[in-house]
Amino acid sequence: MKRLVVYYTRTGNTRKLAEAIAAASGADLEEIREVGVRREGIVGWLRAGRDAMRKRKVTIEAPRRRAGDYDVVFVGSPVWGWNLAPAIRSYLEAADVGSRRIAFFCTMSGNGATGTFASMRSLVPGANVVGELAILERELGDPAALRDRVASWVADVSRAAGA
């Protein structure tokens, strides 16, 4: 079963989780990058939250891998303003996921996973969502615990996906 992990990160937190998922599942890894948007520093942080709350889309670099070529696609975003990052919104609206099996994941400092996952599901109405995982920023600091939690979740996703 071919697997792909697609993610966006501003600070590197979502990348840590994406890499752990890719390692646990044997998936290919694809980072989504924005074009022409600056998210550095406090101004970038404020802009990120505003854009997420307003459900804005952004221009992203063309992905190297096509979601439609994979059996299971893991899609991850940081939670900004109780919503997903604009780059992942843009990716999900443009990706050819069809009726693919998708698992969503997010990283956050506090809360907002419920709204983020609801938004993600609404962007891929024909997809079969086989799992959701929310990780708090502080949980990323314990690599062994993170690895165990991710391995358990990936096993659950694999069962749900029929693998």
Phi and psi in degrees as GROMACS dihedral restraints (atoms count N, CA, C in turn):
[ dihedral_restraints ]
;  ai    aj    ak    al  type     phi  dphi    fc
    3     4     5     6     1   -83.1    20    10
    4     5     6     7     1   134.8    20    10
    6     7     8     9     1  -128.5    20    10
    7     8     9    10     1   146.8    20    10
    9    10    11    12     1  -132.8    20    10
   10    11    12    13     1   135.0    20    10
   12    13    14    15     1  -110.5    20    10
   13    14    15    16     1   119.4    20    10
   15    16    17    18     1  -115.1    20    10
   16    17    18    19     1   134.0    20    10
   18    19    20    21     1  -152.7    20    10
   19    20    21    22     1   161.8    20    10
   21    22    23    24     1  -125.8    20    10
   22    23    24    25     1   143.1    20    10
   24    25    26    27     1  -141.3    20    10
   25    26    27    28     1   146.3    20    10
   27    28    29    30     1  -106.5    20    10
   28    29    30    31     1   -42.1    20    10
   30    31    32    33     1  -106.9    20    10
   31    32    33    34     1   -11.8    20    10
   33    34    35    36     1   105.5    20    10
   34    35    36    37     1   -11.5    20    10
   36    37    38    39     1   -64.2    20    10
   37    38    39    40     1   -46.8    20    10
   39    40    41    42     1   -68.3    20    10
   40    41    42    43     1   -30.1    20    10
   42    43    44    45     1   -62.4    20    10
   43    44    45    46     1   -43.9    20    10
   45    46    47    48     1   -56.5    20    10
   46    47    48    49     1   -45.9    20    10
   48    49    50    51     1   -67.1    20    10
   49    50    51    52     1   -43.3    20    10
   51    52    53    54     1   -59.8    20    10
   52    53    54    55     1   -42.6    20    10
   54    55    56    57     1   -65.5    20    10
   55    56    57    58     1   -37.8    20    10
   57    58    59    60     1   -65.2    20    10
   58    59    60    61     1   -40.2    20    10
   60    61    62    63     1   -66.2    20    10
   61    62    63    64     1   -44.1    20    10
   63    64    65    66     1   -61.8    20    10
   64    65    66    67     1   -41.7    20    10
   66    67    68    69     1   -65.5    20    10
   67    68    69    70     1   -41.1    20    10
   69    70    71    72     1   -72.4    20    10
   70    71    72    73     1   -26.4    20    10
   72    73    74    75     1  -108.4    20    10
   73    74    75    76     1    -8.4    20    10
   75    76    77    78     1    70.8    20    10
   76    77    78    79     1    29.1    20    10
   78    79    80    81     1   -88.8    20    10
   79    80    81    82     1   157.3    20    10
   81    82    83    84     1   -74.8    20    10
   82    83    84    85     1   156.3    20    10
   84    85    86    87     1  -120.7    20    10
   85    86    87    88     1   135.0    20    10
   87    88    89    90     1  -137.4    20    10
   88    89    90    91     1   114.8    20    10
   90    91    92    93     1   -91.6    20    10
   91    92    93    94     1   130.0    20    10
   93    94    95    96     1   -88.3    20    10
   94    95    96    97     1   131.9    20    10
   96    97    98    99     1  -122.3    20    10
   97    98    99   100     1   136.5    20    10
   99   100   101   102     1   -79.5    20    10
  100   101   102   103     1   153.9    20    10
  102   103   104   105     1  -114.6    20    10
  103   104   105   106     1   125.7    20    10
  105   106   107   108     1    74.8    20    10
  106   107   108   109     1    19.1    20    10
  108   109   110   111     1  -123.5    20    10
  109   110   111   112     1   133.2    20    10
  111   112   113   114     1  -105.0    20    10
  112   113   114   115     1   125.2    20    10
  114   115   116   117     1  -120.0    20    10
  115   116   117   118     1    12.9    20    10
  117   118   119   120     1   -77.6    20    10
  118   119   120   121     1   151.4    20    10
  120   121   122   123     1    67.6    20    10
  121   122   123   124     1  -170.8    20    10
  123   124   125   126     1   -65.9    20    10
  124   125   126   127     1   -37.8    20    10
  126   127   128   129     1   -65.1    20    10
  127   128   129   130     1   -41.9    20    10
  129   130   131   132     1   -64.1    20    10
  130   131   132   133     1   -37.5    20    10
  132   133   134   135     1   -64.7    20    10
  133   134   135   136     1   -45.4    20    10
  135   136   137   138     1   -63.3    20    10
  136   137   138   139     1   -43.7    20    10
  138   139   140   141     1   -62.2    20    10
  139   140   141   142     1   -38.7    20    10
  141   142   143   144     1   -61.5    20    10
  142   143   144   145     1   -48.3    20    10
  144   145   146   147     1   -62.6    20    10
  145   146   147   148     1   -43.2    20    10
  147   148   149   150     1   -62.5    20    10
  148   149   150   151     1   -46.6    20    10
  150   151   152   153     1   -64.2    20    10
  151   152   153   154     1   -38.0    20    10
  153   154   155   156     1   -67.5    20    10
  154   155   156   157     1   -45.1    20    10
  156   157   158   159     1   -63.4    20    10
  157   158   159   160     1   -32.7    20    10
  159   160   161   162     1   -86.0    20    10
  160   161   162   163     1     1.7    20    10
  162   163   164   165     1    56.1    20    10
  163   164   165   166     1    42.8    20    10
  165   166   167   168     1   -77.7    20    10
  166   167   168   169     1   153.0    20    10
  168   169   170   171     1  -106.1    20    10
  169   170   171   172     1   160.4    20    10
  171   172   173   174     1  -134.4    20    10
  172   173   174   175     1   165.9    20    10
  174   175   176   177     1   -80.7    20    10
  175   176   177   178     1   132.8    20    10
  177   178   179   180     1  -120.1    20    10
  178   179   180   181     1   156.1    20    10
  180   181   182   183     1   -64.2    20    10
  181   182   183   184     1   147.2    20    10
  183   184   185   186     1   -62.6    20    10
  184   185   186   187     1   126.4    20    10
  186   187   188   189     1   -62.0    20    10
  187   188   189   190     1   147.1    20    10
  189   190   191   192     1   -77.7    20    10
  190   191   192   193     1   -28.4    20    10
  192   193   194   195     1  -113.4    20    10
  193   194   195   196     1   145.8    20    10
  195   196   197   198     1   -99.1    20    10
  196   197   198   199     1   122.1    20    10
  198   199   200   201     1   -55.4    20    10
  199   200   201   202     1   -34.7    20    10
  201   202   203   204     1   -64.8    20    10
  202   203   204   205     1   -12.9    20    10
  204   205   206   207     1   -87.1    20    10
  205   206   207   208     1     0.1    20    10
  207   208   209   210     1  -118.2    20    10
  208   209   210   211     1   152.3    20    10
  210   211   212   213     1   -80.2    20    10
  211   212   213   214     1   -39.2    20    10
  213   214   215   216     1  -130.5    20    10
  214   215   216   217     1   132.7    20    10
  216   217   218   219     1  -121.6    20    10
  217   218   219   220     1   121.5    20    10
  219   220   221   222     1   -93.8    20    10
  220   221   222   223     1   128.9    20    10
  222   223   224   225     1  -125.1    20    10
  223   224   225   226     1   126.0    20    10
  225   226   227   228     1  -128.5    20    10
  226   227   228   229     1   147.8    20    10
  228   229   230   231     1  -146.3    20    10
  229   230   231   232     1   150.0    20    10
  231   232   233   234     1   -73.4    20    10
  232   233   234   235     1   157.2    20    10
  234   235   236   237     1   -94.0    20    10
  235   236   237   238     1   121.0    20    10
  237   238   239   240     1  -124.9    20    10
  238   239   240   241     1   125.9    20    10
  240   241   242   243     1    54.7    20    10
  241   242   243   244     1    39.4    20    10
  243   244   245   246     1    62.0    20    10
  244   245   246   247     1    29.6    20    10
  246   247   248   249     1  -151.1    20    10
  247   248   249   250     1   174.5    20    10
  249   250   251   252     1   -79.7    20    10
  250   251   252   253     1   161.1    20    10
  252   253   254   255     1   -68.3    20    10
  253   254   255   256     1   143.4    20    10
  255   256   257   258     1   -54.8    20    10
  256   257   258   259     1   -33.5    20    10
  258   259   260   261     1   -64.3    20    10
  259   260   261   262     1   -38.4    20    10
  261   262   263   264     1   -74.6    20    10
  262   263   264   265     1   -34.8    20    10
  264   265   266   267     1   -57.8    20    10
  265   266   267   268     1   -47.3    20    10
  267   268   269   270     1   -63.2    20    10
  268   269   270   271     1   -42.5    20    10
  270   271   272   273     1   -61.3    20    10
  271   272   273   274     1   -50.4    20    10
  273   274   275   276     1   -63.7    20    10
  274   275   276   277     1   -35.1    20    10
  276   277   278   279     1   -69.3    20    10
  277   278   279   280     1   -28.6    20    10
  279   280   281   282     1   -98.9    20    10
  280   281   282   283     1   -21.8    20    10
  282   283   284   285     1   -69.2    20    10
  283   284   285   286     1   144.6    20    10
  285   286   287   288     1   -90.9    20    10
  286   287   288   289     1    79.6    20    10
  288   289   290   291     1   -93.8    20    10
  289   290   291   292     1   -19.8    20    10
  291   292   293   294     1    49.2    20    10
  292   293   294   295     1  -125.8    20    10
  294   295   296   297     1  -104.5    20    10
  295   296   297   298     1    26.2    20    10
  297   298   299   300     1   -60.1    20    10
  298   299   300   301     1   157.8    20    10
  300   301   302   303     1   -83.9    20    10
  301   302   303   304     1   127.5    20    10
  303   304   305   306     1  -126.3    20    10
  304   305   306   307     1   141.5    20    10
  306   307   308   309     1  -123.4    20    10
  307   308   309   310     1   131.7    20    10
  309   310   311   312     1  -103.2    20    10
  310   311   312   313     1   145.9    20    10
  312   313   314   315     1  -142.1    20    10
  313   314   315   316     1   155.1    20    10
  315   316   317   318     1  -148.9    20    10
  316   317   318   319     1   158.1    20    10
  318   319   320   321     1  -119.9    20    10
  319   320   321   322     1   148.1    20    10
  321   322   323   324     1  -158.7    20    10
  322   323   324   325     1   159.0    20    10
  324   325   326   327     1   -89.9    20    10
  325   326   327   328     1   -23.8    20    10
  327   328   329   330     1  -138.8    20    10
  328   329   330   331     1   -83.5    20    10
  330   331   332   333     1  -143.8    20    10
  331   332   333   334     1  -178.9    20    10
  333   334   335   336     1   121.2    20    10
  334   335   336   337     1     0.9    20    10
  336   337   338   339     1   -63.1    20    10
  337   338   339   340     1   -40.5    20    10
  339   340   341   342     1   -58.8    20    10
  340   341   342   343     1   -49.4    20    10
  342   343   344   345     1   -66.8    20    10
  343   344   345   346     1   -37.2    20    10
  345   346   347   348     1   -63.6    20    10
  346   347   348   349     1   -47.1    20    10
  348   349   350   351     1   -66.5    20    10
  349   350   351   352     1   -37.0    20    10
  351   352   353   354     1   -62.7    20    10
  352   353   354   355     1   -42.3    20    10
  354   355   356   357     1   -64.4    20    10
  355   356   357   358     1   -42.0    20    10
  357   358   359   360     1   -62.4    20    10
  358   359   360   361     1   -46.0    20    10
  360   361   362   363     1   -60.8    20    10
  361   362   363   364     1   -38.7    20    10
  363   364   365   366     1   -66.4    20    10
  364   365   366   367     1   -22.5    20    10
  366   367   368   369     1   -84.5    20    10
  367   368   369   370     1   -13.4    20    10
  369   370   371   372     1  -132.6    20    10
  370   371   372   373     1    66.2    20    10
  372   373   374   375     1   -60.5    20    10
  373   374   375   376     1   -26.1    20    10
  375   376   377   378     1   -90.8    20    10
  376   377   378   379     1    -5.0    20    10
  378   379   380   381     1   -78.3    20    10
  379   380   381   382     1   156.4    20    10
  381   382   383   384     1  -100.9    20    10
  382   383   384   385     1   100.8    20    10
  384   385   386   387     1   -78.6    20    10
  385   386   387   388     1   118.0    20    10
  387   388   389   390     1  -109.5    20    10
  388   389   390   391     1     6.1    20    10
  390   391   392   393     1   173.8    20    10
  391   392   393   394     1   155.2    20    10
  393   394   395   396     1  -142.2    20    10
  394   395   396   397     1   137.2    20    10
  396   397   398   399     1  -137.8    20    10
  397   398   399   400     1   124.3    20    10
  399   400   401   402     1  -114.0    20    10
  400   401   402   403     1   130.1    20    10
  402   403   404   405     1  -123.3    20    10
  403   404   405   406     1   129.8    20    10
  405   406   407   408     1   -76.5    20    10
  406   407   408   409     1   147.9    20    10
  408   409   410   411     1   -51.8    20    10
  409   410   411   412     1   -42.5    20    10
  411   412   413   414     1   -65.9    20    10
  412   413   414   415     1   -24.3    20    10
  414   415   416   417     1   -72.7    20    10
  415   416   417   418     1   -18.9    20    10
  417   418   419   420     1   -72.8    20    10
  418   419   420   421     1   -15.0    20    10
  420   421   422   423     1   -79.5    20    10
  421   422   423   424     1    -9.3    20    10
  423   424   425   426     1  -114.2    20    10
  424   425   426   427     1    90.0    20    10
  426   427   428   429     1   -56.3    20    10
  427   428   429   430     1   -39.4    20    10
  429   430   431   432     1   -67.7    20    10
  430   431   432   433     1   -44.9    20    10
  432   433   434   435     1   -65.1    20    10
  433   434   435   436     1   -40.2    20    10
  435   436   437   438     1   -63.0    20    10
  436   437   438   439     1   -46.1    20    10
  438   439   440   441     1   -58.3    20    10
  439   440   441   442     1   -43.4    20    10
  441   442   443   444     1   -65.9    20    10
  442   443   444   445     1   -44.6    20    10
  444   445   446   447     1   -64.4    20    10
  445   446   447   448     1   -43.3    20    10
  447   448   449   450     1   -64.8    20    10
  448   449   450   451     1   -43.3    20    10
  450   451   452   453     1   -59.9    20    10
  451   452   453   454     1   -42.3    20    10
  453   454   455   456     1   -64.3    20    10
  454   455   456   457     1   -43.2    20    10
  456   457   458   459     1   -65.9    20    10
  457   458   459   460     1   -43.3    20    10
  459   460   461   462     1   -61.0    20    10
  460   461   462   463     1   -39.2    20    10
  462   463   464   465     1   -63.0    20    10
  463   464   465   466     1   -42.0    20    10
  465   466   467   468     1   -62.2    20    10
  466   467   468   469     1   -43.6    20    10
  468   469   470   471     1   -62.5    20    10
  469   470   471   472     1   -42.9    20    10
  471   472   473   474     1   -61.0    20    10
  472   473   474   475     1   -43.8    20    10
  474   475   476   477     1   -61.8    20    10
  475   476   477   478     1   -45.9    20    10
  477   478   479   480     1   -64.4    20    10
  478   479   480   481     1   -30.4    20    10
  480   481   482   483     1   -84.4    20    10
  481   482   483   484     1    -5.4    20    10
  483   484   485   486     1    84.6    20    10
  484   485   486   487     1    21.6    20    10
